Amino acid sequence: MNSYLDKFNDSIKNTIFNKLPQKEQEFILKKCLEYEFTFSQIRQIIEIARDLEMWGEKTIIEIFPSHTQKKVIFARLIKAYEELRNRPNSYENFELKNIRNEQKFSFKTENKDGLGLGLCPVASEKTRCCNLLTLDAVESCGFDCSYCSIQSFYNQNTITFDSNFATKLKNLNLDKNRTYHIGTGQSSDSLLWGNREGILDALFLFAKTNPNVILEFKTKSDNISYFLQNDVPKNILCTWSLNTPTIIKNEEHLTASLDKRIKSARALADKGVKVGFHFHPIVEYENYLFEYEEVYGRLIKEFKSDEVALVSFGTLTFIKPVIKQLRDREFRSKITQMPFEDASGKSSYPRTTKVEMFKHAYNSFRSWHSVVFFYLCMEEHEMWKETFGYQYSTNNDFERAMLGAYAKKLDIEFLI
């Protein structure tokens, strides 16, 4: 008994066992002592218990099978867990837990090494990517989206600004004979901070002095006052990441509501700024296609196609550090309650589910097909053919098509 207890204690090291409710800890210990589960099985049982709590489902105690054989018990436990994972989620009786009601963070300004300009961190030859360049104007985000990968790279409670950002940006030498697409919404939300530390002053000046740069601000906020109060260079795109009210309420904590995001986009479009919309991630849950279709229809009704430069689609894609980070948090989310399949080394929905959600989305925008640029983000090459009926041979082909479409919409010269 003592030797197995030592093995158990060794197995739970560096796990979230001690974050489980005390009653569940005692139950798991009791069952492990009774059946002497392996090191790997113990860790899986702990993860299952944590996931069930996070998803707001029955506890490990309630779904634990009754049998005399360890092998049968574990197999049935895995089966019950996978059945919960594989069925469409329901948010009908879902209750949030330990979610902040307001933004609480500290600000830090420091002289950082380099400008933070580089290729999109998810760029890969395994997926069809647009070769976007990302600019880390700010590090970390004040929003608290359940699925966000930023939380695995930055301290969520500290928002960091570069004290020399404006100078570094001003001194950046770019090829004047090439069109660039640079986005500022990768390491933080592009608009949430407004002009704090002069970041929008610096970025607007950068856009004005580099007319060959298509500068994209991607946001889930409604903080557009700076754009309304200033002349916006025509090579600037403002894009909103949108989702259904169900997902915004339960998974995109502290972000602006769908109404506020769309009204903000409408206000900038009225000013002549070209806008775009990202549906990333599209999330599967009960009646999700109907709810997304309502959002798609609202955009078609409220915007003219010549005001919109782009619409992108994507879905949940996880790397292991993000899943671990989510399990470490003592909160509720159904975002990982989904069937995991390998997607170029990451975990995502099965291919059939992706085809369903992407084709449905694209077909919903049928009236915009010839005027707006549509694309998939971080998806395998073949998914394009199944969604759009065509695909690009290389990432460079995709990039050229995107830049050409954006340049035409923005009425700027295309130099690549």
PyMOL commands that set and color helices and strands:
alter all, ss='L'
color gray80, all
select helices_A, chain A and resi 2-11+17-19+22-35+39-55+60-63+70-86+150-152+165-170+196-209+225-229+245-251+258-270+288-302+305-307+320-328+351-364+366-368+381-388+395-410
alter helices_A, ss='H'
color red, helices_A
select strands_A, chain A and resi 106-110+117-119+133-135+138-139+144-145+158-162+180-183+213-219+236-241+252-253+274-282+308-315+317-318+341-343+346-348+373-376
alter strands_A, ss='S'
color yellow, strands_A
deselect
rebuild
show_as cartoon
